[in-house]
Amino acid sequence: MCIAIPAEVKEIKEGNIGVVDYGELTQEVRLDLVDVKVGDFVLVHVGFAIQRLSREEGLETLEIFREVWKAMDESDERKVQVT
């Protein structure tokens, strides 16, 4: 299974390189497959922005990812306490 992560485009550099923000992490990604501007949200998979999202879709999807990560962290903490 492949997962694409939503991120906000913060900067576009020469050579079609974008700096994107996942919320707590920024990363350079290729923008060759999408037409975007600073402030747009994109789905990123293996270093490439593969789809543009509306701002609402991007923020909503990031929130879902945060909830999943939080649940996973809580599950890991419970496992450590039990053993």
Secondary structure, 3 states (H helix, E strand, C coil): CCCCEEEEEEEEECCCEEEEECCCCEEEEECCCCCCCCCCEEEEECCEEEEEECHHHHHHHHHHHHHHHHHHHHHHHHHHHHC
